[in-house]
């Protein structure tokens, strides 16, 4: 593994530039452990380089999530402005740091954040990666050389009044909040697609089922509207959970006591972070608790898990409803996306609902990871924040991308088989429940027994026995009477 890290660092040299005669140009930087060579063109420094060497685990990197790098730019900008406001940082130095931070906010220098997301040290390597990159951008913009840290220092300037232990969880939370907006957008569009189907098929009556047995009638539209409602509940739940990410520990530094943070810095940094992000962040009234606990992560991850369970339920319903075409329910048709078998001709599988369901299982598993990481943090710091953050990032990305694919490649193309629904209504024994108010439960039992024994439909037997007139049958079997349909409740959705 150690050799693999060295190989990756060598590859970085190759990517970032050669000197004369094919020799890689490097610069030498020094940290606590001594000297280390860094590619001359690299904007990261010694600590990021050591992290690249040590943590070659997953091939999942910080820059796989561009909003994560953007978040670091925002946070470091807020910190620099706050330090200037409280008199710790000279205004001239802020003037150099501000445009460097803005470069990250604008999505630049992503290639300089090639640290594996799986890392020890509670995120220190990532924090220093941001400090080093911003410092070196500022140095170059000032006409100086990378690594001239006596002019702008990753530690003394970019990490002033800070610790990884307050900036790293803040960067994770800010990224989750940015991701949450993309997630909610796709969730809202998916709910809207189900509303469209609901309105389109609002008058088509079908049999509802409980425990996979015939129950009582409903309309196809009501079923689709119910899915939309379930998804909209999750939008509200995400909004609620998102608020738990708004409480920070900025200015708490190492363990929440605020060591090395000047008076007023905690108030100033929150003010500037709010101005930069447009988000209503607040600092916790107990910074030690906020530093050691992953409370917000657990609450928000739980909301993702709840969404995943909803999507899995809907997906598996669609798989059942589309089963067949000859020996299943076959009430709906899903768009055919690809041949379904290497051996069975003509077979088409429900691949998009299956995809949505299996992604949901992964999200549910990620929530378990967050829960374990949160419960196992020791004393005043949780060193397992990186894996909790990654689990949530991954869940957000998977759900956002898959909901879009699910909607575009499946939901928007669903059609129904009205003849199947009509046949089911004619032949089901379950329709007898709708006749109870007119015929009574005992007569209903007798009709159900006879229908089961003879294979005849309930309505067929009612007509044979002349238990109801045609007008009475028509009235009972109307969508409004059988299903309690009230179209007005869907008009503004």
N, C-alpha and C positions, 0 to 999 in steps of 0.2 A: 504493500500500500504506500509505503514511503517512496519507493521508486516511481510509483504511478504519479505521485504528487510532483516529483521532480520532472517527470516527462511532461506533465501539463504545463509546468512553468516554462519548460523549454519550448513547448508549442506556442506559448504566449510570446516568447521572444521572436519566434518565426513570424507570427502574425503581425506583431507590432513594429518590426523593422530590422534591417540588416545594415551593417556598416561596410567598410571597404573589404574587398576580397571575400565577401560572404560571411564575415564575422558579425555576430549579433552585437549591436551596440547596447551597452548597459550603463547604469549609474549605480553607485554604491550608496545604500542608506544604512542607518544604524538605529537599532532599538535596544530594548532591555537585554536581548539575547546576543547582541553583537551585530556584525555587519552582514548584509544580505544584498545580493545583486538583483536589480529590478530592470526590466526592459527600459531603455532610455526614453522611448516614446510613450511609456505607460504613465497615466495620470495617478494611478494608485501607487502606494508606497510599500514600506517594509511590512507592516502588519497585515495588509491585504495579501501581499505575496506569501507570507507565512500561512495565512489561512488557505490560500489556493493549494499550497503544498500539503497541508495537514488534512484538509476536509474534501477529499475526492470520494464521494459516497454515492450520490444519486443521479448525477448529470442533470439535476434541477438547480437552477441558479437564480440569484437575486434578480438578474435582469430578465428572467422569464416573466416577471410581473412588473412592467414599466411603471405602473402607479406606485409601486414600492419605492422606486428610485425618485420619482416625483415627490413623494411624501418626505423623503430625506431632505430634498432641496428646500421644501417649505419649512421644515422644522429647523434646519440649520440657519435659514434666513431669519426666522422668528427669534432664535437664540441670539444671533449677532445683533439684531436691532435692540433686543431687550438689554443686552450687555452694554450697548452704547448708551441707551436711555438711563441706566443706573450708574453710568460713569466708569465702567470697567474697560470698555473697548474704545480706543480712539476713533473718532468719526472718519479719519482718513483710511483706517484699516477696514472699517465697515464698507466704505466706498469701493474697496477692492473685492470684498467678499460678496456683496450683494449681487453683482452680475454673474459671479460664478455659481451662486445658488440658483439664480434664475435659469441658467443653462440646464440644470437638472430638471427644474420645473417644466421647462420647454421640451423635455424628452431627449436631450442630447447626452452624449457620453455613456450611453447604456452599455457599450462594450467594455467599459472599465469596471463593471460590477459583476465579475465572473466568479463570485464566491458561491460554493454549494450552499443550498438552503439548510441542509443538515450540517450543523456545526455545534461544537461545544463552546463554552464561554459565555452563554446567555446573550449572544449577539454582539460581543465586543469586536469581533473581526469585521462585522458588517458596519458597525458604527465608525470604526477607524477607516474602513474603506471609503465611507462618505466623507469623513474628515480629510483624508489624504487627497481624494479626487478634487474636492472643492478648493483645498489649499493650493494644489498645483495648477488648477484652472486659473485661480486668482493670480498666482505668480506669473504664469505665461502671459496673461492679459496685461500685467504690469510691466512686461518686457524683461522679466527675470527668468531664471532657469528653474525647472522642476527640481524639487528637493532643497531649495534654499529656505529651509524652515526657520532660519533665524529672522526672516522677513515676515513670513506668514506660516504659523505653526499648526499642524493638524491637532496637536494636543492643547497647547496654550491658548490658541485663538479659536479654532473651530470647535473645540470641546470645552471652551470657557464656561464655567458655572454649570457644567453638565456632567452626567455619567451615562454610560451605556444603559444603566438601569432605569433611567427615566426617558431617554431619547428613543431607545429601541422599542419598548412597548408602545410608545406614542406613535412611532412610525408604523408599527403593525396595525394599530387601531385606525390611524388615518387611512391607510391602504384599504382596510376592510370597509371603511365608510365610503371611499371612492368606488370600490367594487360593488358595494351594495346598490348604488344607483343604477349601474348596468344590469344587475340582477333583477331589480324591481321593474326595470323597463321591459325586459323580456317576459317576466312573470305577468305583468299587466297585459302585454300583447297576447300571451297565451290565453289568459282569462277572456279577453275580448273575442278571440276566435271561437271559444266555446259558447259565448253569448250569441255570436252570429249563428252558429248551428242551432242553438236553442230557439232563437226567433224563427229560423227557417222551418223547423219541424215542430213548432209549438202545438199544432192541432193533430198530429199523428199519434193515435192511441196505440199503446203496446202493453204487454204484461210486465209489471214489476216483479222482482224476485227477492225472497229472503232465504238465506241459507241455501241458495241455488235452487230453491223450489218455487213454483208458481205462487205468487202472492196476490196482489190486487193491481188494477190497471193504473197506468200513468201515461203521460205523453213522452214521446222521444225528446221533445223540446225541454220538458221539465228535467229530464235526466241530464241533458247537456248543460242546462242552466245550473244544475246542482254542482257540476264540476267547476264551473266558473266561480260559483260562490265559495267553494272550498279553497280555490286558489286566491281569491280576494281576501279571505281570512288570513292567508299567509302574508299578503302584502302588509296588512295591519300589524301582524306579529313581527315582521322584520322591522317595521318602523319603531315598534316598542323596543325590540332588542337592540336596535342601532343606538338608542339613547344610552345604553349601558357602556358603549364604547366612547362616549363623550367625556367621561370622567378620567382625568389624567393625573400624573404625579410629576409634572414638569417643575424642576427646581428642587425636587426631593433628593437629587443626586444619588449617592451610592445606596442608601437603605431607607431614604425618606426623611432623614433628619435635616437635610439641606446643607450639609457640610460643604464649604467652599462656594456656596451660592450667596451673593451679596443681598443685603436687605432690599426688598422690593422687586427682586428679579423674578420671583415666582408669579407675581401679579403682572409684571410687564411682559413676560414671555407668553402667558395665556392671551393677553390683549393682542399681541402682535400675531400670534398663531390664528386667532379668530379673524383678524383683518385679512391675513393672507389667504386663508382657506374659505372664509365665509361660513364657517361652522361654529356652532355654539358650544365650544369646549369650556370645561370648568376644571379646576384642580380639586382634588379630593380634600375633604376636611380632615382626613387622617392619611397623611402621605406614607407613613410606614406600612399601613394596611394596603394602600394602593400599589406600593412597590412590591410587596410579597405575594399579593393575590392576583389570580387570573380571572377574577369574577366576571368582568365584561366579556372575556373570550368564551367562557362557559355559557353565559346567557345567549350570546349571539350565535354560537355554534348550535345550541339547542333549537334556535329558530330555523337554522338551515336543515337540521334533522327533521323538524316538523314539516317543512316544505317537502323534503325528500319522501317522507312517508305518504304525503298527499299525492305526489306525482306517481309514486309506485302504485298506490291504490287505483288511481285513474287509469294508468297504463295497463294494469292487469285486467281491469274492467273492459277496456277496449279490446284486449286480446280475446277475452271470453265472448264478447258481443260479436266479434268478427269471425269466430271459429267456424269451421266448415271447409268448403262451402256446402257440402251435401250432408255431413254428419255432425254438424255443430249448431250453434244458435243462429249464426248467419243473419243477424239483424242489421249489421252495418257493414260497409265495405271500406277497407283502408286502402289508400293508394298503393299500388304495386311498385316496390322500389328495386327489387332484384330477384332473380331466380332463387328459389328456396332450398334446392337440394341438388347434390351432385349425382344422385341416383334415382330420385323420384320425379319423373316428368310432370310438368304442369304445376308443381307445388310452389306457392308463394307464401313466405312467412311474414309475420307482423314485426319486422325488424326494428321499426322506429319506436313502438311502445316497449319492445324488449330493451332497446338501448336506454330509453328513459328510466326503465325500472332498474337496470343494472348499475347505471350511474347513481341512482338513488341509494342503492345498497352501499356503494363506496362512500357516499356522503354520511350515511349513518355510521359506518365504520370510522370515518374521520372524527365524528363527534365523540366516539369512545376514546380516541387518541387524545383529544382535547381534555376530556374529563380526567383521564389518568395523569396527563402532564400537569394539570392544575392541582390535582390532589397530592402529587408527589414532590412539589417544590419545597425545599428545606429552609426553614427559618425566614430570614429577611429578604430573600430573593428567590425567584423561581428560575432555575437555570434551563428549564425545558421550554421556555417561551418560543424558541425557534421552531420546534416541531408543532406546537399548538398553532402558531401563526401560519406555518406551511399548510397544515391540515385545513384551516379555514380558507386560506387563499385557494387551495385546490378545489375545495367544495364549491366556492363561489364561481370559479372559472368553469368547472364541469357543469354546474347547474345552468349558468348563463348560456353557455354554448349549446348545451343539449336541449334546453327549452326552445331555443330558436330553431334548431333542426327539427325537433318534434312538431313544432307548430307549422313550419313551412313545408316539410316533407310528409306530414301525416295529417294533422288536425284540419288544416285548411282544405284538404281534399276528400274528407269523409263524406260518403253518401249513405243512404239507408235503403233497406229492402222493405218497402211498405207492404208488399204482398205477404211477406213472412210475418210481419206484425199482425196483419189482418187475420191470417190463418191461425196464428197462436191465440188470438182473442176468440175466434170461433170455436176452437177445439179445447181450450184450457178448462180445467175444472175450477181453477182459481176465480173465474169470473162470477162464480156463485155468490161470493161475498158481497158483490154489488147488488145482488137481488135480495139480500137479507131484509132490508126495510120493508119490502113489498110482500115477500113470501114467508119470512120467519126462518129462524135457524134450523128447526127440525126439518122443514121441507127442503131446505138447502142441503142438509146432510143426506137426505134420501136421493136428491138429484145427483149429488156428488158420487154416491155409491153406484147408482145406475150408470152414470156416465163412465165411471171407472170400469164397470163390468162389461159394458156394451161397446165402449169406444166411441160413443156418440158425444157430441158437444152439449154443453149445458143449455145454450140458447135453442138448439135443435130439440131437446127434450121439453123445454118450456113451451115451445110451439106445438109439439105433438100433444102435450097434455092440456093445452089451452089455458095455461096458468096465468098468462098475461096477454093483453091485446098488443097488436103491433105498435100502436102509439105509445103504450106503456114501456114496451121494450126499447123503442127508439129514444124515449125520454131518459130511461135509466142508463142506456149505453152512450149517451151524449158525453163528449169529452169533459164538459163542465161538471156534470153530475158524477161521473165515474172517478174523476181525478182531482176534483176541487180546483180546477184550473182557473186562475185569475191572471189574465194577461197583463193587467195594469201594473202588477208588481215587477214586471220585467221591462217596462217601457223606457225607463230612464237608466238602464244598466247597459 
